[in-house]
Amino acid sequence: MAKIESELIRRWLNGWTVARSLPEAEPVGSGGDGLRSECGQPGREVEVFALRADEDPESLARLAAAVAAARQTTWLTVPTLRPGAVEAVVSAAGLELLRRSEWFMTTDLTEHPQLAPAAPYEREVRTEGPVTVVSLHALAGEVAARGAIAVVGADAVADRIETNPAHRRRGLGRAMMSALAEAAVAQGARTGLLIASEEGQRLYSSLGWHHAADVLIARGPAVPLSR
């Protein structure tokens, strides 16, 4: 059966929690069903990541049931090569499926294209421990684009890649990813991992990132409508 390897998901999650200064994720469910992260964001207090959804649909059903019974808003994130089957399981548990396309993507960072930002934009790179934050500044000092990457061993997880709407279509996303890749390789990373929004998928694909799986996100418990 085609599946995304659970170890790859673990590796991404390790870097993601480091990038966001979150506590280490903890196991949830029986038999390595998933990992639980305390996000602490309004409307996203907890996030559960399914590890074995494709190889063991029952493991996903157990996680979905636990999320449905949670006392605080909890997200269930599911990397999968079988999105239709996953959607059926989470819907049966009564979870709200967030209707957006996200991809789990990987790349060899040592072969990443290197592209500098065009004038008048200037690049600022700050590294603190395993996390590097890159900012691209416009002539007046305004932050036109920003992103981060966290290095854990030979992996680097890119996170929160954003371009100010007023500065889009100027190659800043490509320059941003180039700078992040360069910084990660300098720290010993080789493999890049990220979860791409629908807006970012074309950008990352053009830079050599590969689609490894779809990512479905559901939310629970259901909030009753006010009367």
N, C-alpha and C positions, 0 to 999 in steps of 0.2 A: 504493500500500500504506500502510495506517495504521501509524504508527511514532511513537516518542518521539524528538524531535530530539537528536542527539548533543551539540549545543552546550548544551542545557539540562542534560544530565547533567554536562558539564564545569563549568558554572557552579555546580551544586550541590556538586560535589567540591571546587572551589576554596574554597568557604566552609566545607565540612566539615573539611578539613585545617587551615584557620585556626582553627576553633572548638576543635579538639583539639590544637593546637600541633604538628602533624605536618609532616614535610618535604613540599614540593610533589610531587604525584604525577607519575610519569614515564611516557612512552608505552611500550606493550608490544604486541607483535605487529606484523604488517605492515599497511600501509595504514590506520593509525589504528584498529586493532581495539579497543584499550582503554587504560586507564591503571592504573598499579601504585602502591600506597601502602604504605609501611612503617609498619604499625600498632604493632608491638612489644608486642602483648598476648599472654599465654600462650594458646595454642590459636588465635590469630589474628595470627600474626606478620606476614603479608602479606595484602593484599586487592587483588584485581584487579576493575576495573569495566568491564563491556562497554559499548561505545559504539554499536555498529552491529548488535546482535543481530537486530533485526527486518528491517532492510533487506538484511542479508547474513548468513544463517545460517552460512556457512562461516567467517566471522570469529569467531563464537561457538565453533564447533567447534575452531578453532585455539587460542583462549584456554583452553577446557576441557581440551584435550590438554596444554597447557603447565602448567596447574594440577595435573593428574593426575601429571605427571612431576616436580613440585617436590620439593625436599629438606626443606622445612619446611611446617608447616601453613599453607595458603593458602585464603582465601575467594574465591569468584567471585560477584560481585553483578551482577545483570542486570535493569535496568529494561526493561520490555517490555509491548507490547500483545498479545503472542501467547504467554502463559505455557505453554500446552500444548506448543507447538513447542520452547520453550526447555527445558522439563523433559525432553523426549525427547533433546535434544542433550547435556545435561549428564549424564544417566543413561547414555547410550551411552559417554561418556568414562570412566565408572566413578566419578564424583564422588558424594558423599553430599549429597542435597538436604535442606536444613533445612526441616522441615515447619511453616512459619509464614506467615501472611499479612502482607505489608508493602506499603504504597502509596507511590508518589512523588506528592507533593502540592504545589500552588502556590497563591498568593493575592496579591491587591493589598493590600499592607500599609496603604496610605493609607485604605482602607475597613474596616480591621479593627475589630471591636467593642471598646469600651473598658469594662472591668469591673474594679472595685476589689475586693480581698479583703474578705470580711465580717469584722466584729469577732469575736474578738479578734486576728485575724491582722494582722501588719504586714509591709510590703514593704521589702526592702533591694535596692538597685540599685547594682552596681559595674561600671564600664566601664574597661577597660584597652586602649588602642588600638582595634582593630576588634571586640573581643569584649566583650559585656555579659553578666554573670551576675546573674540575679535570684533572690533567696531570699525565701520567705514564712515568717515565724517565728510560732510559737505563743506564747501568753502567757508560758510559762516559758522562752522563748528557743530552744526546739527548732526545728530546720529542718523545716517541714512539707512544703515543696515547693521544687524548685530546677530551673532550666533556664538554657540559654545560647543566645546568638545571635551570629553573626559576620557583619559587614558587609563585602562586597567589591564596590565600585562601587555599582550600584543594586540589588544582590541582598543578601538576608540569609538565612542558613541557620540554622534553629533546631535545637538538638541537645541530647540528654540531658535531656529533659523528664521529671521524676520527681516523684511525690507519695508521701509516706510512707503506707503502708497504713492507719495509724491515723487519717489525716486525709483520707481519700478521701470522695467524695460530699458535699463542702462547697463546690464551686465554685472550688477552688484552681487546678485546671488551666486554667479559663477566665481567671481573674485572672492567672495566670502568663503565658499566651500574650498577653494584652492588654498586660502590662508589657513583654514582649520586643518586641512589634510597635511600641509607642510609642518605645522606646529606639532601635530600628533606623531608624524614620522620622526621628527627630531627627538621625541620622547620615547621612541622605541616601538611605536605601534605599527602594525602592518595591515590589519583588517578593520575596515570601517563598517559600522552598523548604525542603522537609524530606522525610525518609523516615519514614513513620508505622508504628508497630507496630500489631498488631490491636487492642490496648487503646486506642490513641490515635486511631484512625480516626474514631470517632463524635464525639469531642471536637472534632477539627480540622474535620470536616465541619460541625458545628453553628456554627462560627465563620467559615464562608465559605471554607474551604480546599477546593480542587478536586482530585479524583483525576485525575492525568495519566497514570499507568501503574501496573501491578503491578510488584513487585520480587521476583525469585526469588534465593535465596542458596544456593549449593552450597559444599562444602568438600572439599578433597583435600590431599595424596594420602590414599588409604584406609589406615587403620591396621590392620595384620594382627592378628587375634585371638590372644591369648596362649594357649599350650598348657599 
